[in-house]
Amino acid sequence: MTETRQAMLPKEIFLSHSTLDEPFVTSISEVLRRHGIPVWYSRTNILGAQQWHDEIGAALKRCDWLALVLLFAFCRVDVGQT
């Protein structure tokens, strides 16, 4: 891989999503990881008794890319239903 291409890759990607989109986001995280890109994904990075608020805050500060996943099904849900 060239230095320019390597410099363009993220150090870590934060995946932001609705729980309704979890199966799709799981697939995205698996593909990114197979390509050697570190991913912060709540399903795999927040464990049992951890303080999720603190974990998310730390990840947002650390990650240099953010991927916001909004699927059509989520956009059609009424506020307060998720």
N, C-alpha and C positions, 0 to 999 in steps of 0.2 A: 504494500500500500504506500502511495506517495505521501510525503510529509504534508502537502497541502490538503489531501483528502483526510488524512489522520487528524489534522487541526480542525477540520470541519465537523468531525464526529462529536457527539455529546459525551461528556464525562459520565452523566447519568440523566435519565429521563424520568420525570414524575408523571405517572398516568393518573389523570383525574377523570372520574366516571360516575355514573349512576349504578346502583346495585342491579338495576334492570339490565344493564349492558354488560354484566360481569362475564358471561361466556365469551362474548366477542373480545373484551379487553384481555381476558386470559390468553386468548389466541395471539393477540398483538404482543403481549409481554413475552410469550414463548418464542415467537419469531425474532423479536429484537434480541433476546438473550442468546439464541442460536447464532446470531450474527455478531456476538461479542459486545453488544451494547448493554451496559448496566441499566436496570430499570427499577424504579421504586413503584411498587404496586401494592396497595393495601392488603389484598388477599394473601400475599406472600411475605409482606414486611411488617404487618402488625400482628403480634402474637398475643394469645390469651389475655394476660393481666396487664399488658403494657398500656400506658397512658396514650391513647390514640391521638389526642390533641397535640401532645408534645412531640410524638413521632412524626406526625404530618408537618408540624412547624419546622422541625429540624430538617426533614427531607426537602421541603420547599426552599430552605436557605441553601442547602447543599447542591441540589440538582440545578444544572445549567439549562435544561430544556424542560418545557411543560407541554404535554399532549392532552388536550381536552377532548374527550370522546363524547359526542352527543349523537345518539342514533335516533332515527325517526320515531321509533316506538316511545322513547323517553320524552321527546318533544311534544307528544300528544297527550301525555299524562297530566291530569289536573294537579295544580300546586297542592301540597299537603297529602297527596296520595302515595308518595314514595317514602 
